[in-house]
């Protein structure tokens, strides 16, 4: 007889899906930080201030994405336990 998949809680499934999306956003934001860092390193004096602003903005987006991912991960953990 085939094994039946246990009925999963739809709230947990939704939280897991959301966590995956947020993880991908965080990874993308982290890659953008790395790219912005490279731009800043390669910038000349005329571009240095602009490149620093790009880097700081990328860091802010990465931190926001990480915080959202952490919050959702904690919520998911509390639903599973």
N, C-alpha and C positions, 0 to 999 in steps of 0.2 A: 504494500500500500504506500502511495507517495506521501512524503512528509508535507504537512500543511504549514505554510508560513503563519506564525502567530500574528494576530491582528495588532498592527502597530497603532499607537495613539496618533491621531492626525496632527495634534498640536506639536508633538515631538518631531514628526516628519516635516512639518512646516518650519520649525525652528532649525532643524538640520539643513534644510534647503537654504534658509536665510543665512545660516552660518557659512555655508559653502560660497554663497555669493559675496559675503563680506570678506571671507578669506581671499577670494580672487581680487576684490577691490584693494585689500591691503597689500597683496603681492604686487599689483600694478603700481600702487602708490610708492612702494619701496623701490621698484625699478625706476620710477620717475625721479626719486631722490638721487639715486646713483647717477642717472643721466644729468641731472642738474648739477651735481658735484663735478662731473667731468666738464660741463660747460664752464663752471666757475673757475676750475683749474686752468682751462685753456684760454680764458678771457684775458684781454689786454687791459691796460689802465682805463681806457675809454669805456669799456664794457663791464668793468669789475663791479660797480654798484648795481647795475641791472642784473648781472649774473648772480649776485648775492641775494637779491630780492627773489629771483626765480628759485634759488636753492631753499630759502627760508619758506617760501610758499609751498614748495614740494614737501618739506619737512612737516609743515602744519597739516597738509592733507594726509600724510602718512600717519601722523599721530592720531588724527581724528578717526581714520580707518582702523587703526589698531585698537583704539578705545572702544569703538563700536563692536568690533570683533570680540574683544574681551568681555564686554557686557553681555553680548548674546551667548557666548560660550558659558558664562556663569549661569545664565538663565536656563540654558539647555541642560547643564549639569544638574541643576536643582530639579528639573522635570524628570530626569532619568533616575535619580536616586530615590 
